[in-house]
Amino acid sequence: MKIVEGLKNYFSDKRNRIVHATVGISAMIGMLFNVIGLYDRLALFAVAIGFNVLRMRYLP
C-alpha cells in the first residue's frame, strides 16, 4: 500500500504537473526546430520524473 500512496501523492502534486507540462511543451517546441528522437523524449521525461521524486523527498 505504500507504493500506491506514493503514486497517489506523486500524481496529485501540482508542481509535478507543472514540470511535466513544461517538459512536454519544450519538447514540442524543440521538435519544430530540430528532430528529437524517441529516446531523447523519453530521457527528458525520465529526468523530469527523477527531479520531481528528489524534490518531493528532500525539498518539501
N, CA, C and O of each residue as an XYZ file, in Angstrom:
240
protein
N       0.818     -1.197      0.000
C       0.000      0.000      0.000
C       0.859      1.256      0.000
O       0.392      2.334     -0.369
N       2.123      1.114      0.417
C       2.998      2.274      0.446
C       3.277      2.777     -0.972
O       3.404      3.981     -1.193
N       3.373      1.855     -1.928
C       3.613      2.240     -3.317
C       2.413      2.991     -3.874
O       2.573      4.002     -4.558
N       1.224      2.506     -3.586
C       0.009      3.148     -4.074
C      -0.113      4.551     -3.488
O      -0.476      5.492     -4.193
N       0.188      4.690     -2.211
C       0.127      6.009     -1.573
C       1.163      6.958     -2.175
O       0.880      8.139     -2.378
N       2.364      6.443     -2.461
C       3.401      7.265     -3.080
C       3.001      7.729     -4.469
O       3.216      8.888     -4.823
N       2.419      6.831     -5.264
C       1.959      7.207     -6.599
C       0.828      8.230     -6.528
O       0.764      9.159     -7.333
N      -0.058      8.047     -5.561
C      -1.158      8.993     -5.396
C      -0.625     10.384     -5.059
O      -1.095     11.384     -5.603
N       0.357     10.443     -4.160
C       0.961     11.729     -3.808
C       1.690     12.335     -5.001
O       1.634     13.545     -5.216
N       2.374     11.493     -5.778
C       3.131     11.995     -6.929
C       2.201     12.610     -7.962
O       2.466     13.704     -8.462
N       1.117     11.919     -8.286
C       0.222     12.414     -9.327
C      -0.687     13.542     -8.858
O      -1.242     14.268     -9.683
N      -0.846     13.700     -7.552
C      -1.704     14.784     -7.069
C      -0.930     16.062     -6.785
O      -1.534     17.086     -6.467
N       0.399     16.024     -6.893
C       1.208     17.209     -6.620
C       1.131     18.167     -7.804
O       1.407     17.791     -8.943
N       0.757     19.395     -7.520
C       0.573     20.403     -8.558
C       1.890     20.746     -9.249
O       1.918     20.950    -10.463
N       2.968     20.810     -8.494
C       4.263     21.174     -9.084
C       4.768     20.102    -10.042
O       5.444     20.422    -11.020
N       4.453     18.847     -9.781
C       4.843     17.778    -10.706
C       4.166     17.957    -12.056
O       4.790     17.788    -13.104
N       2.898     18.295    -12.021
C       2.177     18.508    -13.276
C       2.735     19.697    -14.041
O       2.797     19.674    -15.270
N       3.143     20.740    -13.315
C       3.734     21.907    -13.969
C       5.048     21.532    -14.643
O       5.305     21.942    -15.775
N       5.882     20.756    -13.952
C       7.169     20.355    -14.534
C       6.947     19.474    -15.764
O       7.617     19.662    -16.780
N       6.029     18.527    -15.692
C       5.778     17.652    -16.833
C       5.199     18.435    -18.010
O       5.541     18.164    -19.161
N       4.335     19.393    -17.733
C       3.797     20.221    -18.808
C       4.899     21.055    -19.446
O       4.939     21.202    -20.668
N       5.788     21.599    -18.632
C       6.899     22.398    -19.155
C       7.819     21.550    -20.030
O       8.234     21.983    -21.105
N       8.132     20.355    -19.571
C       8.988     19.462    -20.363
C       8.285     19.076    -21.664
O       8.913     19.046    -22.722
N       7.011     18.787    -21.593
C       6.264     18.412    -22.796
C       6.188     19.543    -23.806
O       6.361     19.319    -25.005
N       5.929     20.758    -23.331
C       5.852     21.911    -24.227
C       7.214     22.210    -24.836
O       7.314     22.506    -26.026
N       8.266     22.133    -24.019
C       9.600     22.398    -24.558
C      10.006     21.326    -25.576
O      10.687     21.632    -26.555
N       9.598     20.085    -25.356
C       9.886     19.031    -26.332
C       9.130     19.291    -27.635
O       9.670     19.070    -28.719
N       7.897     19.753    -27.535
C       7.122     20.063    -28.743
C       7.749     21.223    -29.504
O       7.835     21.181    -30.731
N       8.186     22.252    -28.795
C       8.845     23.389    -29.448
C      10.160     22.934    -30.070
O      10.496     23.334    -31.185
N      10.901     22.098    -29.348
C      12.149     21.581    -29.890
C      11.940     20.771    -31.145
O      12.794     20.772    -32.032
N      10.826     20.082    -31.236
C      10.543     19.282    -32.428
C      10.247     20.161    -33.635
O      10.412     19.719    -34.772
N       9.813     21.399    -33.406
C       9.569     22.301    -34.530
C      10.869     22.695    -35.222
O      10.912     22.843    -36.444
N      11.925     22.863    -34.434
C      13.182     23.347    -34.980
C      14.202     22.251    -35.225
O      15.114     22.421    -36.035
N      14.062     21.153    -34.549
C      15.019     20.070    -34.672
C      14.291     18.759    -34.375
O      13.392     18.704    -33.536
N      14.690     17.737    -35.066
C      14.051     16.436    -34.838
C      14.576     15.854    -33.530
O      15.778     15.651    -33.361
N      13.657     15.592    -32.616
C      14.014     14.978    -31.337
C      13.567     13.524    -31.408
O      12.396     13.228    -31.644
N      14.508     12.635    -31.201
C      14.210     11.217    -31.287
C      13.391     10.725    -30.105
O      13.250     11.414    -29.095
N      12.862      9.535    -30.249
C      12.040      8.933    -29.212
C      12.814      8.783    -27.907
O      12.297      9.089    -26.833
N      14.056      8.309    -28.004
C      14.835      8.098    -26.792
C      15.181      9.412    -26.096
O      15.290      9.459    -24.871
N      15.354     10.471    -26.872
C      15.617     11.779    -26.274
C      14.395     12.285    -25.507
O      14.525     12.836    -24.414
N      13.218     12.094    -26.082
C      11.992     12.497    -25.379
C      11.789     11.672    -24.118
O      11.412     12.210    -23.077
N      12.036     10.379    -24.205
C      11.909      9.527    -23.020
C      12.917      9.936    -21.945
O      12.610      9.907    -20.754
N      14.112     10.314    -22.373
C      15.127     10.763    -21.414
C      14.695     12.058    -20.738
O      14.912     12.228    -19.539
N      14.089     12.974    -21.488
C      13.598     14.224    -20.884
C      12.554     13.943    -19.804
O      12.602     14.521    -18.719
N      11.620     13.057    -20.108
C      10.598     12.737    -19.119
C      11.175     11.966    -17.939
O      10.720     12.141    -16.809
N      12.168     11.119    -18.180
C      12.815     10.401    -17.075
C      13.534     11.378    -16.158
O      13.500     11.224    -14.937
N      14.183     12.377    -16.734
C      14.844     13.407    -15.922
C      13.810     14.191    -15.126
O      14.035     14.496    -13.955
N      12.677     14.521    -15.745
C      11.628     15.249    -15.038
C      11.082     14.431    -13.873
O      10.857     14.971    -12.789
N      10.870     13.145    -14.084
C      10.367     12.282    -13.011
C      11.395     12.178    -11.893
O      11.053     12.273    -10.715
N      12.659     11.981    -12.268
C      13.712     11.908    -11.253
C      13.826     13.193    -10.450
O      13.964     13.155     -9.227
N      13.769     14.330    -11.133
C      13.819     15.618    -10.450
C      12.648     15.766     -9.489
O      12.829     16.208     -8.354
N      11.464     15.403     -9.929
C      10.281     15.539     -9.076
C      10.344     14.622     -7.862
O       9.961     15.025     -6.764
N      10.816     13.407     -8.044
C      10.917     12.476     -6.919
C      11.924     13.008     -5.892
O      11.656     12.992     -4.691
N      13.079     13.476     -6.368
C      14.064     14.052     -5.448
C      13.517     15.283     -4.743
O      13.737     15.473     -3.547
N      12.797     16.123     -5.494
C      12.234     17.332     -4.896
C      11.195     16.987     -3.825
O      11.146     17.622     -2.771
N      10.379     15.990     -4.101
C       9.337     15.627     -3.139
C       9.940     15.011     -1.882
O       9.391     15.185     -0.794
N      11.050     14.298     -2.006
C      11.656     13.649     -0.836
C      12.486     14.604     -0.001
O      12.423     14.565      1.228
N      13.266     15.465     -0.649
C      14.258     16.242      0.092
C      13.924     17.722      0.200
O      14.532     18.418      1.012
N      12.983     18.229     -0.587
C      12.599     19.638     -0.524
C      11.091     19.771     -0.408
O      10.436     20.156     -1.377
N      10.531     19.469      0.735
C       9.056     19.517      0.840
C       8.536     20.876      0.820
O       7.324     21.074      0.901
